[in-house]
Amino acid sequence: MTTPSQAGLEVIGANGESLVFDGITVAKFKHHGKEETARNPVSTYREVSIKEKTSLFGKPKNPRQFDVLLAMSSFMALTVDEHGRAQVDELVARLESVQR
């Protein structure tokens, strides 16, 4: 697994998946960091979509969960909890600051 630098950030999702930002690229890992499935340069960042998962009747799940879709040169999807949602917001802020 790639170890994030001091400028890096790791967003840990459900089922052993994670997104790792190292300051230059964003990588998606499966199996608790054992298998890299995608890596994209920061310059290809387009947008992020975050949607709260709901129950069959439209109420938020307990504990709350969010589906994240990160659009770069490839799409990266991840399901996170409330703590992971804050990490995703921080990741997006860093991606947008690097592109400016």
C-alpha positions as CSV (number, residue, x, y, z in Angstrom):
1,M,0.0,0.0,0.0
2,T,1.2,3.5,-0.7
3,T,1.9,5.5,2.4
4,P,0.4,9.0,2.2
5,S,2.9,11.8,2.6
6,Q,2.4,14.6,5.1
7,A,0.3,16.4,2.5
8,G,-1.7,13.1,2.1
9,L,-5.0,11.9,3.3
10,E,-6.7,8.5,3.5
11,V,-10.5,8.2,3.4
12,I,-11.5,4.8,4.8
13,G,-14.7,3.4,3.5
14,A,-16.8,0.3,4.1
15,N,-15.7,-3.2,3.1
16,G,-12.0,-2.5,3.3
17,E,-12.0,0.1,0.6
18,S,-10.1,3.4,0.7
19,L,-9.1,6.5,-1.3
20,V,-5.6,7.8,-0.7
21,F,-4.5,11.3,-1.8
22,D,-0.7,11.7,-1.8
23,G,-0.6,15.3,-3.1
24,I,-0.1,14.3,-6.7
25,T,-2.5,11.4,-7.3
26,V,-5.7,9.9,-5.8
27,A,-5.6,6.1,-5.6
28,K,-8.4,3.6,-4.8
29,F,-7.5,0.5,-2.8
30,K,-9.5,-2.6,-2.0
31,H,-8.9,-5.4,0.5
32,H,-7.6,-3.1,3.3
33,G,-5.0,-1.5,1.1
34,K,-3.7,-4.8,-0.5
35,E,-5.0,-4.2,-4.0
36,E,-4.8,-0.9,-5.9
37,T,-7.6,-0.7,-8.4
38,A,-7.2,2.8,-9.8
39,R,-4.8,5.8,-9.7
40,N,-5.6,9.2,-11.2
41,P,-3.6,12.5,-11.3
42,V,-5.0,15.4,-9.3
43,S,-5.3,17.4,-12.5
44,T,-8.0,15.1,-13.8
45,Y,-10.4,15.9,-10.9
46,R,-13.8,17.0,-12.1
47,E,-16.4,16.7,-9.3
48,V,-17.7,14.7,-6.4
49,S,-21.2,13.4,-5.8
50,I,-22.3,12.5,-2.2
51,K,-25.6,10.9,-1.6
52,E,-27.0,9.7,1.7
53,K,-28.2,6.1,1.8
54,T,-31.7,5.7,2.9
55,S,-33.9,2.8,4.1
56,L,-36.7,1.3,2.0
57,F,-39.1,4.0,3.3
58,G,-36.7,7.0,2.6
59,K,-35.5,7.5,6.1
60,P,-31.7,7.9,6.7
61,K,-30.0,4.7,7.8
62,N,-28.8,4.4,11.3
63,P,-25.8,4.7,11.5
64,R,-25.8,7.2,8.6
65,Q,-24.0,6.1,5.4
66,F,-23.1,8.0,2.3
67,D,-22.3,6.9,-1.3
68,V,-19.4,8.9,-2.7
69,L,-18.7,9.1,-6.5
70,L,-15.4,10.8,-7.3
71,A,-15.1,11.8,-11.0
72,M,-11.6,12.0,-12.3
73,S,-10.1,10.4,-15.4
74,S,-11.9,7.3,-14.0
75,F,-14.7,7.1,-11.5
76,M,-14.1,6.0,-8.0
77,A,-17.0,4.9,-5.7
78,L,-16.9,4.5,-2.0
79,T,-19.4,4.1,0.9
80,V,-18.5,6.0,4.1
81,D,-19.9,6.7,7.5
82,E,-20.3,10.2,9.0
83,H,-16.6,10.4,9.9
84,G,-15.7,9.3,6.4
85,R,-18.0,12.0,5.1
86,A,-15.9,14.7,6.8
87,Q,-12.7,13.1,5.3
88,V,-14.3,13.3,1.8
89,D,-15.1,16.9,2.4
90,E,-11.4,17.5,3.3
91,L,-10.2,15.5,0.3
92,V,-12.4,17.6,-2.0
93,A,-11.1,20.8,-0.5
94,R,-7.5,19.7,-1.0
95,L,-8.1,18.6,-4.6
96,E,-9.7,22.0,-5.4
97,S,-6.9,23.9,-3.8
98,V,-4.3,22.0,-5.8
99,Q,-6.1,22.8,-9.1
100,R,-6.1,26.5,-8.5
